[in-house]
């Protein structure tokens, strides 16, 4: 039997789990312990490889301190994703993105914030060349 690819809904739910887990500053192991599964299982949920059942989804939401509906952000009525993989909402789920955003928010100088954004944009432009 051929392996079934994850659905777009499963992928989006997984990205949201990862986003809120990182925002809560929990490792996959810590979330797994809170909901009674291994960190490998949390990885599979986050990748969309394994579907998350309703009761487990509720456990995850409680462990992350968010309403269950937040884990469906980005899912449209026709089950197609509303955002692409490079959207800010998806990128903030990256391990260091939350740390970067938190540190950036602590910079009170508007000029310094603009300089940081300009620096990052220049780094990206240099990489494209």
C-alpha positions in Angstrom: 0.0 0.0 0.0 1.4 3.4 -1.0 2.1 5.9 1.7 -0.6 8.7 1.8 0.7 12.2 1.6 -0.4 14.6 4.4 -3.4 16.8 3.7 -3.0 20.6 3.5 -5.1 20.8 6.7 -2.8 18.4 8.6 0.2 20.5 7.4 -1.3 23.8 8.5 -2.4 22.4 11.9 1.2 21.1 12.3 2.7 24.4 11.5 0.4 26.1 14.0 1.3 23.6 16.7 5.0 24.4 16.0 4.4 28.1 16.0 2.5 28.1 19.4 5.0 25.6 20.9 7.9 27.9 20.0 6.0 30.9 21.3 5.4 29.1 24.6 9.2 28.3 24.6 8.6 24.6 24.9 10.7 21.9 23.3 9.1 19.0 21.5 10.1 16.8 24.4 8.4 19.1 26.9 5.2 19.3 24.9 5.2 15.6 24.4 5.5 15.1 28.2 2.6 17.4 28.8 0.3 15.5 26.4 1.7 12.0 27.0 3.5 11.3 23.7 7.1 11.1 22.6 9.0 14.0 21.0 9.0 12.0 17.8 5.3 11.9 17.8 5.2 15.7 18.3 7.6 16.0 15.3 5.2 13.9 13.2 2.2 16.1 14.2 4.2 19.3 13.4 5.2 18.0 9.9 1.6 16.9 9.2 2.9 13.3 8.8 0.5 12.0 11.5 -3.0 13.4 11.9 -4.0 14.8 15.3 -7.1 13.3 16.7 -9.7 15.6 18.3 -8.9 14.8 22.0 -5.2 15.0 21.3 -5.7 18.4 19.6 -7.5 19.6 22.7 -4.7 18.4 24.9 -2.2 20.3 22.7 -4.2 23.5 22.8 -4.5 23.3 26.6 -0.8 22.6 27.0 0.0 25.6 24.7 -2.5 27.8 26.4 -4.4 28.6 23.2 -8.0 28.0 22.0 -8.3 24.9 19.8 -9.5 27.1 16.9 -6.1 28.9 16.8 -4.5 25.6 15.6 -6.7 25.9 12.5 -5.5 29.4 11.6 -4.9 29.5 7.8 -7.3 26.7 6.9 -10.0 27.8 4.4 -13.4 26.3 3.9 -12.2 24.4 0.9 -9.2 23.0 2.9 -6.6 24.8 0.8 -4.0 26.8 2.6 -4.5 30.6 2.6 -0.8 31.3 2.9 2.4 30.2 1.3 5.4 28.6 3.1 7.3 31.9 3.2 4.6 33.9 5.0 5.6 35.7 8.2 3.1 33.5 10.1 4.9 30.3 9.0 8.4 31.7 9.4 7.9 32.7 13.0 7.6 29.0 13.7 11.3 28.6 13.0 13.3 27.9 16.1 15.2 31.3 16.4 12.5 33.5 14.9 10.6 33.9 18.2 13.9 34.9 19.9 14.6 37.4 17.2 11.1 38.9 17.3 11.2 39.2 21.1 14.6 40.9 21.0 13.5 43.2 18.2 10.4 44.2 20.2 12.6 45.3 23.1 14.5 47.9 20.9 12.8 51.2 21.7 14.7 53.3 19.1 12.7 53.5 15.9 15.9 54.5 14.0 17.7 51.4 15.2 14.8 49.2 14.3 14.8 50.7 10.7 18.6 50.1 10.5 18.2 46.4 11.5 15.5 45.9 8.9 17.6 47.6 6.3 20.6 45.4 7.2 18.6 42.2 6.9 17.2 43.3 3.5 20.7 44.0 2.3 21.9 40.6 3.5 19.0 39.0 1.5 19.8 41.1 -1.6 23.5 40.1 -1.4 22.6 36.5 -1.1 20.5 36.7 -4.3 23.4 38.0 -6.3 
